[in-house]
Amino acid sequence: MWDLFILNPMINALLVLYDLLGTNFFLAIAVFTLLIRLITLPLNLRQQRASMRMQEMQPQVQAIQKKYKDNPQKMQEEFQKIGYNPAESLLGCLPLLIQFPILIGLYRAIIVVLGSTPQALFELTQRVYDFIDLTALLPVNNQFYWLNLAQPDPLFVLPFLVLATTFLQQKLLTPQTKKNENKKGDQSDNPMAGMTQSMQYTMPLMFGFFALQFPAGLSLYFILSNVIGMGQGLFIRRSSEDDKNVSEKTARTAKAEIPETTETSRADSNENGSGTQTESRKKSSRKRRRRRKRN
């Protein structure tokens, strides 16, 4: 199952891209990264929007938790009223769970495609689809500047870039919190925010450490994926800020229109009242004239 649905498709996709892009394996990895990000884009967008929405609702959630801490049933009812679903917080783990099989599969694919031993070449021939002319592609060029894409970076530049880009991506994708939410007491009341903040530092360190042993090709995939994720995070943050500004402007205009309508209704009522008074005066003056004539 693993070879059929993950490893073999990755190997053949890399070979097809390598052939189409002028036998440049770095470009093949770059385009492969873009395709993977496009495939996982709907899930990533849903996860990021859900996490931002959950973070914005945290003040209401904390207030409900404090008020109904002894009544879980009432707490769940209040959560439903504001549209809060605790299960949505698990969506943040889905992109990471999907990323691990991709990393493992791409690691094996790079080792197989760029392998130079007879055993590696034999394994490659067993995994290539029939429509690919493997003899025209071998040997696969594994050099990119000082890098051997099948080996770790000897200068440790790529591990540092993996750490830096992972941190920046986590920073952009993490919803902004207010200053008073960063205190220890608030973090104890909001465990999700504390977990998110801890992952913001542990994830880059973990992947930076792993990159010391990654093949350079896999590190390049990780760096390019992080850069695309950073652009995606900026887009989502700006779009959410624009939506928030539009909603605030709509609320302000609605509030401004309410006093104007009340003033207009008051003016209309005053005009109607004054008109009624003048009519009554005219009627009374007519009655007086009639009485005088009779007398």
C-alpha positions, 0 to 999 in steps of 0.5 A: 500500500505504501509503495503503491500509493505514496512512494512509487507515484513520488518517484515517477512524478520526480522523474517526469518533472526532471525530464520536462524541466531540462534534467534539473533535479532542483527545479523538479523538487521545486515544482513538486513542492508547488504541486503538493501545496496546491493539493493540500491547499483546501485543507490548509486554508480550512485549518488556518481560518478555523484556528484564527476563528477559535483564537478570536472566540477565546475571550468568550470561551474563557468567560463561559468556562469560568461562569459554568465550570460546575455545570458542564451541560450548560457550558456546552449549550453556551458553546453551541450558542456562540458557534464554538466547537472544541473538536475544531481545535484538532484540525490544527494537527491534520496538516502536520499528520499529512506532512509526515507521510509526504516527508518520509515518502519524499526522503525514500524517493530522493534516495532511490532516484539519486542512488548510485549503487547497483542495488539502488538502480535496480530498485529504481527500475522496478518502480518506474512506470512503463511510459517513462524512458529511464535509459534517457534520464540516467544518470540523474544529475544530483548537483546543485551549487555545492550541494549533493541533493542525495546527501546532507548539506556539509555547510549546515546552511540548509538546516538553518534555513529550515529552522528559520523558515519553519519559525517564520511560518509558525509565527505568521500562521499563529493568530495574534493575541493581545498583550494581556493574553500572554500572561501566565494566568491567562495561559493557564486559563487558555491551554490551547494558546499555551500549546500553540505558543510552545509549538511555535518554538519546538517545531522549528527546533525539531525540524532544524535538528532533523535537517542535519540528517536530511538529504539536501533535496528534502531540506530544499523541499521543506524550505520551499514549502515553508516559503509558500506557507508564509505567503499563504499565511500573509494572504489569509491574515490580510483577508481576515483583517479586511473582512474585520474592517468591513464588518466594523465599518458596517456596524459603525454606519448602522449605529450612525443611521439610528440617531438620524432616523430618530431625529427625523422621526422627531422632526416629523412628529413636531411638524405634524403637531404644529400642523394640527395646532394651526388647524385647530386655531383656524377652526376656533377663529372661524367659530368666533367669526360666526358667533359675531355675525349672529350677534 
